[in-house]
Amino acid sequence: MESTRQQKIARLIQKELCDIFQQQTKAMSGVLVSVSAVRISPDMSICRVYLSIFPSERSAEIIANINNNTKQVRFELGNRVRHQLRIIPELKFFVDDSLDYIEHIDELLAK
């Protein structure tokens, strides 16, 4: 169970990462990246970020690109939240494929 502080920091990071990815994906037509969930460790040092990517066919390519540029994303996040956080957590990005899973379940139920 997360503490209130963890929840507040997770919401702050989620909001700022949404803005960062929205600006970065403007150049890529037909791609939408949204931050579906953020989980932060109790010591505030590691942050697991779950991304929902549309179209899902390109999700592996986009996640690989984001993981290659994690330092730049963390730097941009640090510039945005430097007055709220003392230490910027290490970011780890994962694909949130829950929408694909729901779609698959709907297809199975429709048969």
QUILINUR-V815132 format. One record per backbone hydrogen bond with DSSP energy under -1.0 kcal/mol. CO is the residue of the C=O (numbers start at 1). NH is the residue of the N-H. E is the energy in kcal/mol with one decimal. If there is no record, write none. Layout:
# QUILINUR-V815132
co = [CO & CO]
nh = [NH & NH]
e = [E & E]
This chain:
# QUILINUR-V815132
co = [3 & 4 & 5 & 6 & 7 & 8 & 9 & 10 & 11 & 12 & 13 & 14 & 15 & 16 & 17 & 18 & 19 & 20 & 21 & 28 & 32 & 34 & 37 & 39 & 41 & 45 & 46 & 47 & 48 & 49 & 50 & 50 & 51 & 52 & 54 & 55 & 56 & 58 & 59 & 60 & 61 & 62 & 63 & 64 & 65 & 69 & 70 & 71 & 72 & 73 & 74 & 75 & 76 & 77 & 81 & 81 & 90 & 92 & 94 & 97 & 98 & 99 & 100 & 101 & 102 & 103 & 104 & 105 & 106]
nh = [7 & 8 & 9 & 10 & 11 & 12 & 13 & 14 & 15 & 16 & 17 & 18 & 19 & 20 & 21 & 22 & 23 & 24 & 25 & 31 & 54 & 52 & 50 & 48 & 44 & 90 & 41 & 92 & 39 & 94 & 36 & 37 & 96 & 34 & 32 & 58 & 59 & 62 & 63 & 64 & 65 & 66 & 67 & 68 & 69 & 73 & 74 & 75 & 76 & 77 & 78 & 79 & 80 & 81 & 84 & 85 & 47 & 49 & 51 & 101 & 102 & 103 & 104 & 105 & 106 & 107 & 108 & 109 & 110]
e = [-2.1 & -2.3 & -2.4 & -2.5 & -2.3 & -2.2 & -2.7 & -2.5 & -2.4 & -2.2 & -2.7 & -2.1 & -1.8 & -2.3 & -2.8 & -2.1 & -2.1 & -2.1 & -2.1 & -1.1 & -2.7 & -3.1 & -2.9 & -3.4 & -2.0 & -3.3 & -2.7 & -2.4 & -2.7 & -2.6 & -2.2 & -1.4 & -3.4 & -2.5 & -3.0 & -1.4 & -1.1 & -2.5 & -2.7 & -2.0 & -1.9 & -2.5 & -2.9 & -1.7 & -1.1 & -2.0 & -2.7 & -2.2 & -2.4 & -2.5 & -2.6 & -2.1 & -1.5 & -2.1 & -1.1 & -2.4 & -3.1 & -3.4 & -3.1 & -2.0 & -2.4 & -2.3 & -2.3 & -2.3 & -2.4 & -2.1 & -2.1 & -2.3 & -1.7]
